[in-house]
Amino acid sequence: MPETAPLLWATIAVAVLFDFTNGFHDTANAIATSISTRALSPHAAVGLSAVFNLIGAVVTVAFFQAKVSNTIASTLAIKPGLVVVMAALIGAIAWNLITWYSGLPSSSTHALIGGLCGAGIAAAGGLGGVKWAALGKQIASLVISPPLGFLASAIFAILLILVVHRLQLRPAPVNRTFRRLQILTSAFLSYSHGANDAQKTMAAITLALIASGNLTKFQVPLWVVFLSAATIAFGTYAGGWRIIRTLGWSIIKLEPATGLAVQLMGATVIQGATLIGLPVSTTHVITGSVMGVGASRKLSAVRWGLGANIAAAWLVTIPAAAVISWVAFAILHTAGVRG
């Protein structure tokens, strides 16, 4: 790595912290269903998730390019300065910690996009700091993906239950089989999470390298790929137990068959978005999938009030992170931090 200014090192450190909070904040996406159905013990689930987050991030960028990173980087209409990137990350981290403490599965993706918007507007002195067409594309993918997870999981769960009933299979061996299959779907979901979410930190660090003059165009360096992948894996291993409780038990009690449906369909939606370069919220997709399998059984089985609270947190995330980032930029700028 070439000689860098202290501010660049500080910005990279803040990006790594965001990646870590992303990992422990979003651990629940991949493993809550496996833990609640007793397919995996908590420690085994967290360990498996960490390993496949790492593999997903590295393999996807190596073979399919950093398409999601490019999409995230397109949010800003201005040439990013280091203070802009740092302020955006501070806003995203702050909101991740607030929602984690509250046990709400909000979106790290939303938080980072909101952070970039707030910092970009602050730096430009107006709305011209954001590429609104690019932002509209990102928000569309974030809005559409949870209903896709809801519908896909509901349909798959119904078909799965119909097959089990048609074949008149005994519950005990069926549950054992589905629990074993959940190990595979947990790995697939963790792989998908790493593939999509680690690229957001890659985007932030690469923007910082461009701002500092260490890069002339947006191309994610190999060391950034490995750093982001390893950090999100470590954050995943740290675990986000408050949110795991919300997704695994509070919305609906899951069974092995429904848990399998949530993980498989959620991972499929995330993988599809990653391959075409769309940043989606794994939290939103999995929460939508959990509610979808619940609705497929019985509408009253889902705690819709809790779902409404989660949806409210989703709606608030982008503007809340944007406001925090705007304030962070103003403080840094007033303090004389330049870059």
N, C-alpha and C positions, 0 to 999 in steps of 0.2 A: 504493500500500500504506500503511495507517495506521501511526501511531507504534507501534513494538514495542520490547519489552524486549531487552536483550542476550542473555538466555537463549533467546528465540525465534529470534533471528538465528543463534545457535550451533546450535540444533536443526535449523533449515532447512539450514544448512551441512552438518551431519552427514547429513541426508536426501539432499542432493545427492551427497555422497560415496558413500552406499549406492547411489544410482541409477547413478553412474559405475561402481562395482564390478559392479553387476548387468549393465551393458552389456558390459564387457570380459570378465566371467566367462561370459556367455551368448552371446558372439559365435559360438562353435563351433556352437551349435544350428542357425544358419541357413546357415553357409558351409562347415563342415568337409567335407560331402559334395561340394559343388561344387568345392572345391580338390582333394580326393583323386581325383576323376574327371577333373580338368583341364578342367572346363567353364568355370572362371573362374580368372584369376590371383589370388594371395592379396590383392594390393592392390585389384584391381577388386572382388573379393568383399566385402572389408571396407567399401569405399566404398558399394557397392550396399546392403549390409545396414544401414549407418548411415542412409542416406537413407530407406529404407522403414521402419525403426524409428520415425523421426520422424513420417513420414506416418501410420503405423498408430496411434500414440498419439493424435495430434491428431484424426484423422478419426473414430476410434471413439468418443471421448468427446463430440465435437461432435454426432454423429448418433445415437449409441446410449446416451448417458449413461455415467457412471462406475460401472457396476454392480459391477465387480470391486473398486473402491475401497470401496464400501459394505460388501461382504462382508468385506474385510480389517478394516475399522474395527469390525465387529461382534464381533471377538475378545475385546475387553475388556469386563468386567462393571462396571468402575469408570469414573468420570469421569477421562479421561486428563490427567495433569499433564505439563508439559514434560519433567520428569526421566524420567518413564515412557517417553515417546516417544524421548527421546535414548538411554536405556539399551537399549531394544529395537533401535534402529538400530545401536548399537555392537556388540551381540551378533551381529546379522546381518552387519555388515561384517567383523568378526573371523573369522567362520566362512567367509565368501566368500573371504577372503584365504588362510586355511589350506588350503581345498580347492583353490583356484587354484594355490597353490604346489605342492601334491601332484599336480596334474594330474587331479584327480577331478571329473567333471561333476556336482556336487551342485546342490541347488536354492536359488536366492536367495529363492524364495517360501517354502519350508520354513524358511529361515533367519529371514526377517522374522516369520513366524507364531510360530516358536519364541521369537524375541526379545520379541514382544509378550506371550507367555505368561509368560516368566520375569520381565519387568519388572512385569507386572500382579500376579503372585503376590507379588513382593517388596513392591510398594506397598500391597497389601491385607493383607499379613501372613498370607496363607494362600491356599488354592485358590479362594476366592470372588472373586479378581481376574479370573477368566477365565469367559467364557460357554461352557460346555462343549458345549452343543447346537450353537452356531454353529461351534465348533472341530471338532466331529465332522463337520459338513457339509463343511468345508474339507478335512479330512484324507481324507474319502471321495472327494472329487473328485481329490485328489492321488494317491490309491492306485489309483483306477480308470483314470485317463488313460494311464499307461504301457502297461498291457495292451491298451487300445484302440488305441494307436499300433502296438503289436506285431502285433495281429491284422489291422488295416486294411492295414498295409504288407505283411505276408506275403501276404495275399489279392491285393492289387493287383499285387505283384511277380509272383506266379504267373500271374495272368491276362495281364499284359503280356508275359511270356516265352512263354506259350502262343500269343498272337496273332502274335508275331514268328516263331515256329517254323512256325505254320500257314501264314503268308503266304510263308515261305521267303525272308525278306529277308536281304540280305547284311550281315554284321556292321559293316563300315566305315561305310557311309552311315547305318545305324541308330544307331550310336554318335554320329555327328556330329549327327544330329537330336535325340537325347536330351540331348546336351550343350547344344544351343541351348535346348531346353525347360527345362533346369535353371536357366537364367538367370531365367526366369519363375517357377519354383517357389521359387528362392532369394528372389526379391523378395516372393512371397506369404508365405513362412515368416517373413521379416524383418518384414513388415507385421503378421503375427499376433503375433509376439513383442512388438513395440512396443505393440500394442493391449492385450495382457494384462499384461505386466510393468511398463510405465511407470505403470500405475494403482496399483501397490503403493506407490510413492514418493508419488504424489498423495494416497493415503490417509494416509500418515505426516505429510506437511506439513499437510494439512487438520486432522488430529487436533491437531497443534501449534497451529494457529490457533484452534481451539476452546478448547484448554487456556489459551491466553493471553488469551482474551476478545475476539479479533478477529473471531470468527465465533460465531453463536449456534446454528447447526445444521450438520449435515454436508452441505455442498454445495461441491464442488471449484471454486475460483475459476479464471477463465480463465488468469491469469498462472501459476498452479500447473501447469496442463495444459501450457503451453508450456515452462516451466522443466524439468519432468520429462521431457518428450519430447525436448528439446534435449540434456539431460544424458545420457540413455540412448543417444542417437544418438552423442554424442561418446565415451562409454565404449565403444560398439561399434567405433568407428573405431580406438580404441586397440588393440583386438584382445586375444584371450586365447589365445595360441599354444600354451601347454602343453595346454589342454583340446582345442584343435583337433586336435592330434596324436592324442589318445586317441580322439576320436569318428571322425576321418577315416581312421585307419589301424590303430589298435591292436585294436579290437573285431573288425573284419572288413574285408577289402579290398573296396571298393565299385566297381561298374561304373556307367556312365551310366544304365542302365535301373533298377538298384536304388537309385542315388542319387536319381533322379527320384521313385521310389516313396516313399522315406523323407521327402523334403521335402513332397510333395503331401499325403500322408496325415497326416503330423505336423501340418502347417499347418491341415488341415481339422479335426482334433481340437481344436487350440488355439482356432480361430475359433469352433467350436460352444460351447466352454466360455465364451469371452469374451462371446458374445451373451446367454447366460443368467446371466452374472454370477459364474461360478465361477473362482476363482484356481487355475490349474494350473501345473505346472512345465514350462516349455518344454524344459528339460534332460532331465527324466524322459521326456517324450513322445518326443523325438527319439532318445534312447538306446534306448528300447523299440522304436521304429521301425527303427533300425539293426539291432538284434538280430532283429527280425521278418523282415526281408528276408534276413538271413543264414540263419535257420532254414528259410526257404522253399526255399533252395537245398540246404542240407545241414547237419544239426545240428552236425556236427563242424567246420563252417566258422567257427562263432562261438567266440570265446575266452570260454567260460562262466566261467572263473576270474576274469577281469577284470570280467565282468558281475557276479559275486558281490561283488567288492570295491566296485563302484559302488553296488550295492543296499545294502550295509552302510553306506556313506556316507549314503545316503538315509535309512536308519532312524535313524542317529545324529544327523542334522542338527537336527531340532526340539529334542530334549533338550539337545544340545550348545549350540546358540544360546541356549536358555532359561537354561542355567546361566551362560553368559558374561554375559547381560543381567541376571540376578539379581545377580551380582557387581558389574557396572557400576553398577546402581542403588544397591547398598549403599555403594559407594565414593563416588558422587556425594552420596548422602544424608549419609554420615559427614563429608564435606568441607564440609557446610553449604550445598550447592546446593539451592535451593528453587524450586518452580514447578509 
